[in-house]
Amino acid sequence: MPIYEFQCEDCGEIFEELILGNREDEIVCKKCKSSRVKKLMSQVAFKSGSKFVSSLGSACSTCKGGTCSSCH
């Protein structure tokens, strides 16, 4: 499911929103109800076998390089 992070340009609140279809222009800040929001770049992680692989190329958030024992 496409869940995106947004940040309000008025109050700075960061929130997640599930986007179904093409309704990005309807997103409003959950805190102040402003429609001045921008989509943030988020990291994505996938499980591959017994380890997690992130969109940044590391195996997990704890080791950054995929070499720690907690990821494997």
N, C-alpha and C positions, 0 to 999 in steps of 0.2 A: 504494500500500500504506500502511496506517495505521501509521506509526512515530511513537511518542510519546516525549517526554523525561520522566523521573521523577527525583525527588530523595529520597534516603533521609533520613528524619527522625531516625535514630539516628546515622549517621556522616557525613552530608552529601554522600555520593557522588552525582554526577549521571550518569545513564546512559540509553541509548535502548533501547526495546523494541518489537518488532513485535507488534501486537495483532491476532490473528485471532479473530473471533467475540466472545463476551462473557466474556473471561477476565482482565479487569483485576484482579480480586480475587486472582489467583494470582501477581501480580508480586512478586518479592523482589529486594532489593538484590544486585547482582552482587559487591559487595565484602564485606559483612558478613552477608548472607543474611537480613536483617531484612525482615519483611513490612510494616513501617511506612514506606510510600512514598507520595509525592504526585505527581500529574501536574503538569507545568509547562506554562505557556503558551509555545509556540514560534512563531517567525517562519516563515512559509512564503513561498517565492518561485516564481514561474511565469515561463516564457519566453514572451513575446508578440512574435512577429515576430523582430526582431534585438535586443530588449532584455529585461532581466529586470525583473519587477514583483513587489515584495514585498507581503506581507499588511499592511505598515504604510504602503503607498502610494507608496513611493519606487521609483525605477527600478532601483537596485542598492545594495549596501551601501557603496560607495565615495563616492557623491555625495549621498545622503540626500534629494535633491530631484528627481532625474531629469534634471538639466541638464548633467552632465559628459560629456565625449567618450568616456570608457571604457565607458559604458553604451549608447551609441547607435551 
